[in-house]
Structures are given as C-alpha cells and as structure tokens.
Amino acid sequence: MLGRCRLSAAVRFCCCRKMSGSGDSFWRYFLMEVGPFPNEARSWIRHFKENIDPRRSFAVIQIARLIFDDDEKVAKVCDSMAFLQKSGMPVVLVHGVDGSMPASNASEMTRNQVYQDSMQLVSKLSERNCPARPIVLMNTLQAERKGLNYEVTGVNRSALDWCLSSSSQHVPVVASLAETSDGQIVSLPTNVATQEIAAALQPMKVIFLEPAGGLRNLDRNVR
C-alpha cells in the first residue's frame, strides 16, 4: 500500500498485487485483496460505475514525485490504475517534479526527469494491457507570467478528451509542464496542475497519492 499512502475505499483494495491478463484475473485479485468484505467493495465499484457520466473521468489522480524513486510503488500504482481503467472507471494521472515548489522556467534537467517519469508510467501500464498516452505539453496546460510568478491561464482539453473517449480509452499521463504564449516551458507545482485539470474535467474524485501519509503545505509539513 504505497507506504502510508491512503486511497479512497473504492480503489484502495487493488494496490497490492501485480495484475495482468483477463478480466477474470482482475476480479480474482480483487476478491483476494478485499478479504472478508468482498460484497461491500463490489457495491462501491457498482455504485461508481453506475453513476459515472461517460463524458467524465472517474478520477484525476496526482502521483507524488517520491513514488517514482521506488519501482515497487510505481508497479502498485500501475496495478491500481489498470484495474480501475479495465473496470470502466477511467482515470487521469498527473505528475511532476515537486508538488509545492512555485512555478518556474523548466530546466533541461527538470524536463528530462518529467519525460522519464511519464514514459515509466506509460510503459508499466502497457505491460498490464492498459493503453496509456503521455501528455507532455501539447498546449494542454497554458500559463503566463504574472509579476514574479507564473499562473495557469487555461487548459486545452483536446488531448485529454481524445484519451478518455470511448473509441480510444487510453489513460492520459499528464506532466505538470505548461507553455506560455511566447514558447517558454514552465514547471508547475503538481498540485496546481492537478487542480486545474480537475476543474476542467469535473471528475467524480480527485485523489492524491502521497507516500508521506498526507498533503504537505508550503513549509513541507504534512497537514
């Protein structure tokens, strides 16, 4: 379970085992993980599936950078995301370099790290027969300088909508990089990118995967 990371009750059960293959395999692992309460967990799954608007995602999920430093945690995250996607609950993944640093010009090192993390998620999801697409820039997140800082000015949904469409059904893996009107690449705080994408897509849930066991404030303390 990603250290002390806590997910909502509806998705928490599927974070512990590697899952691949048929839908029957997924449900078998699901029943193994929920232990003595499979009916309750299945009722949560049924509730969410029945109430999902086909034009919306089930959840926008922020993945903390520290999770990428542990291959086992990344694998568990991808197991969970593949389960949700194959269960008819589409997700949007958002990640970046740091969740609380102010927006700034993205250095080459920052961009390379974000690209590597994106491809790691896409690759591991593909290994689980779960198609995914990296959304790195593509004018998805737009920002402009406001005084000494950068602020998000818009979200272009076209790439996200394509991934989430019934004809595509890919998991969008969104990097928290924005582009300005003059071509500057900006590294956004991951929580800001998550909030902006959630506001644009209006998912049923917004989930933060944090190995620290909670959300950190600007002083890096767990709240």
Helices and strands as residue ranges (DSSP letters): G 12-14, H 23-34, H 38-51, E 59-63, G 65-69, H 71-86, E 91-95, E 104-105, H 108-127, E 132-135, E 141-146, E 149-155, H 158-164, E 171-175, E 177-179, E 185-187, H 190-201, E 205-209
